[in-house]
Amino acid sequence: MADVTYAKDITGLVVIDPYNDFISEGGKVWDRLKGVAEANACVPHMLDVLNAARRADIRVFYALHHRYRPGDYETWKYIAPIQRAAWSRKTFEYGTWGGELRSEFEPQSGDVVAQEHWCSSGFANTDLDLQLKKHGIHQLIVVGLIAHTCVEATVRFAAELGYEVTMVKDATADYSAEEMHAALDINIPNYATAVVTTDEVVQAISLVDSTKE
């Protein structure tokens, strides 16, 4: 593990897309993620990191994918393949159970829910960067779905914007071990200062010192 320490005044936990469609039995995408997610205990690990952040008074930020509504894409001139796939499946459909957050991950008082992203990056065309800066956040801890799309895109964008990023490698999942490997072992290490396990980051969070500036 890289020698990374955290201070609650400048550290934020970014939780990406903990929707029922992704991480709950019966979700539209769960069957495709289930093998990898259960093998690395993704959901329990996400919850472990979230609870550790709350105990340490580290502010939680939600970076959520746009929830499908009829008419969203029908008039678009250009649409990315990943958006076309979401459109065809009506993933995270607004007003449905699949478009709700899994109950354990519901935002609490003081959490910040950024505007929903339309493609993969939690920063592109949202107010996430603004919200982080307004709260004085410089260090990010990232958990959520999916490793090679929204997670990787968000980590990359965060680095471009000057944030120091920690990626929690067993608090994410993907469609296959190959895609996890590409994201976590090849791509994300170019942008994240640290790629760590849940146990490592929970231990580091437990040592949080609010005096760091």
N, C-alpha and C positions, 0 to 999 in steps of 0.2 A: 504493500500500500504506500502511495505517496505520502509524504509528511504534510498532511493537510489538517489544519485546525479551524474551528468555527467559532464565530462570535455572534450571539443572537441578534445584535443590533444591525448587522450587515448581511446576515444569512437568511435565505428563504428556501423553503421546500417547494418545488414545482411538481405538482401531481398532474400527469397527462392522461386524460381520457379513461377514467375508471368507470366507464359505462357498463350497464348490465349486458348490453350486446357484446361487449368484449370479455368480461371477466365473471359472468354468472352463468350457471347451468341454464340452458334454454336460450341464451343470447344468440343473435344471428351469426356472430363470428366465433363464438366460444369453441365450437367443435374443431375449427381450424387451428386454434391456439392451445387447446386443452393439453395436448401431449407435452409441449415445451413448458407451458405454464405450470402444470402439475409436477413435472420433473424437477423444476428449480423452485417450487413453492412460491411462485411469483406473487399471488394475491396475499398470502400471509406475510410475506416479506414487505410488500408495499404497505400493509397495515402496520407492521412493526416500525417502519421508518416514520410513517405518519404519526403514530402514537409517541414515538421518541421526540419528534419535533415539537409536538404539542406540550409534552412534559417540560421541554427546555425553553418554552416560550419563543420558539422559532416560528415566524409567520409562514402560513401556508398559502400558496398561490395555485389556483386551478387553471390549467391550460386545456380547454375543452374543444373538441371538434364540433363543427357546425352540425346541428341537429336537423335532419332532412324535413323540409316542408314542401308540399305540392307546389310546383311552379318555380322552385329554386333554380333549376338548371335548364328548363325547357327553352328559354330564350337566349341562352348564352351562345356566343359565336364560337368560342374556343373553350374546350373542357379537357382537363388532364385525364389520363387513363384512370388514375386513382380516384378522381372525382366521379368519373363515369361509373366505376364499380360501386361506389357508395350510392349513387343515384339508382342504379339497377337493383340494388339490394334494399334500398331505403334504410340504410344503416343509421342507427341513432335517431329513428324517426320521432319528431317532436310529438309529445302527447301520448307516447307509448311507453310501456315498461322498459323496453330496450334502450330508449333514449333518456332514461333516468340513471343517475349514479347509483352504483351498488350501495346499499344502505350504510355500510360501515364507513364509506368515504364521503358521506354528505358533509358539505361545508358547515363549519361552526362559526359562531360570532367572532369577528376579527379576521377571518379568512378573506382572501381576495379572489373573486371569480372574474378572470379576464374575459374579454369578448371572445366569442367562439371563432376558431380559425377555419378557413374554408378548404385548405389543402392539407399540409403536413406540419409546417412550422407553427408553433404556438405564438411566435412573434409577428409573422407576416400578416399585415392588415388587421392587427388587433391592438389593444392598449396594454399588453403585458409588459413591454419595456417601460412604458410610462408609469404603470403601477409599481413596478419594482423600483424605479428611480425615485418616485415620490415617497416610497417607504425606506429609502436609503440602503437598498439591498445591492450588494456587490458579489456575494458568493451564492451560488445556486447548488442545491442538491436535487437531482432529478430522478423520478421514478415514474413508471406508467407504461403505456402501450402506444404503438408497437415499436419494437426496437429499431427496425431498419427504415421506418417511415417517420411517424410523428416524433418519436424520441430522438432519433438521429438528426432530423431536420431542426428540431428545437435546440439541441445541444450545439450544433454547428452555428446557428444564428446567434445564440447566446455568446459564443466565443467571438464572433464577428463584432458584436456590440460591446465587447470588453469585459464580460462577466467571467469570473473564475467558476468553473463547473466541476462538480463531482457527479459521476454517473454510478448509480447503484445497479450492478450488473445482474443480480439475482432478484431484482424487483421490477423486472420487465419480462416480456415474452415475445414470441414471434411464431410464424407459421412452420418454421423448421429450424433444426440445429444449424444448418448452413447459413441461413439468414441471420441468426443470432451471432454466429461467428463473424460474419462480414461486418455487422454493425459494431459489436462489442470488442472484437479483437483487431480489426483492421481500420475501420473508419473513425469511430468515436474517440479512440486514444489520440487522434490528431488534434482534437478540440477540447476534450475534457482534461483538466489538470490531474484528476484521479479517477480511476475506474475501480470500484471497491465492492465488497460484499455487504450485505445487510448488517451482519455482525460487526464489521469494521466501522461502518458509518454510525451505527447506534452507539457503539463505544465512544467514538469521537464526539458525537452530539452530547453524550452524558458528561463530557468534560468542558462543555461550552463555558466560555468566559466572556461576559458581556462588556468587559472593559476594552476589548480590542476595537480599534477605530480603523 
